Amino acid sequence: MGMNGSNLSVPMGRMYISEEMREVTMDILESGSWIKGPESKKFGKEWAEYCGAVGGSPCSNGSVALIAALRVLGVKHGDEVIVPSHTYISSATCISIVGAKPVFVEIEEEYYTIDPKKVEEAITQKTKAIIAVHLYGQPVNPEIFEIGKKNNIPVIEDAAQGHGGKLNGKMIGSFGDIATFSFFPSKNMAVGGDGGAITTTRMDLVEKIGKFIDHGRTSKYINESLGTNFRLSEIQCGIGRVQLRSLDSWVIRRNEIASKYHDSFESLPWAREPKIREGALHAWHQYVLRVPDRDKFQEYMKENGISTGIHYPIPCHLQPVYLDGGFGSEENLEKTERICEEIVSIPVFPLLSDEEVEHVISTIERFEG
Ligand SMILES: Cc1ncc(COP(=O)(O)O)c(C=O)c1O
């Protein structure tokens, strides 16, 4: 029992499993068509349409989606790619995996997303792409896409946390040249395992993406260009199609919870609340507070049965993988390093009950920060 006498135990996420998902899974299993069948085609089409893109493909996960995106854009050894350091490590390692160099830049502190001014300053002759991460579900500053166009540099939206978010009525995934998504179980939408998708707003990239994730094939025995197997299974695509039908309502529920949190936490003197970009429908993959004494806060939440998380405690440029090998950032990323000490994520997933939301609120309100 928690300190306030509540028996509630609130996790950071909970799986959505429906009868329809069970039926689809069994039907596909029994059909014997486990890969490259009708579900993959339909899911690829429906997902691209949902995102306001012209095409794309489901793929194995959000990390390989980023690798595929860089490959189809021709990014290679010796090139530079601009990326925020405050993100999940995949946004950076995809760059190193294709042999290019991640150039880490600062974020806009109040929105947690890449700072357009810093992007402009970081552009060199070697810059071949920009990765803009819609972190926590916050749409990135749209100036990034103008900077990309002006300098003829493609922009990849890393939308692994942005499913269903919008800016000025335009879907996340419809802004850049390419967008990549993850359907990891905790994401805004899932596929019953690891999963991902790549979408594009450019007709010239549609076929390239489809080919890259399937061995560069033009027919069964002809491998025209370099590719590999980054496909997603039929069962997972089928599950994804069912989940997609609920995505909008889940994003609405996430916003409802976030707005209750906002009303309750805005007057707390010890916490800094997340800000929403003007014109945004935030996808609220994470609801992130800034709390100076984070250890004490997390311990207190745990004692009250509420899980919390840190997304992410170590910025990419300070990860061991980037401290050696000459990839360390040249720039001082003071804001990124500062916020990593204070950020803490609290449960905001759509299956939270009203009672659980109230428990989170009343617990936080009683915290002596
Ligand atoms: C911002 C970001 N990019 C990329 C990824 C990688 O996705 P996956 O875990 O599906 O490989 C994630 C997911 O964890 C993420 O949050």
The ligand as a Gaussian input file, in Angstrom:
#p B3LYP/6-31G(d) Opt

LIG

0 1
 C       13.537000       8.870000     -30.998000
 C       13.726000       7.415000     -31.318000
 N       14.371000       7.071000     -32.436000
 C       14.536000       5.794000     -32.788000
 C       14.053000       4.760000     -32.011000
 C       14.346000       3.357000     -32.398000
 O       13.234000       2.561000     -32.542000
 P       13.292000       0.966000     -32.275000
 O       13.399000       0.747000     -30.810000
 O       12.021000       0.465000     -32.860000
 O       14.476000       0.431000     -32.999000
 C       13.341000       5.069000     -30.851000
 C       12.714000       4.004000     -30.048000
 O       13.037000       3.589000     -29.024000
 C       13.188000       6.431000     -30.471000
 O       12.517000       6.774000     -29.363000

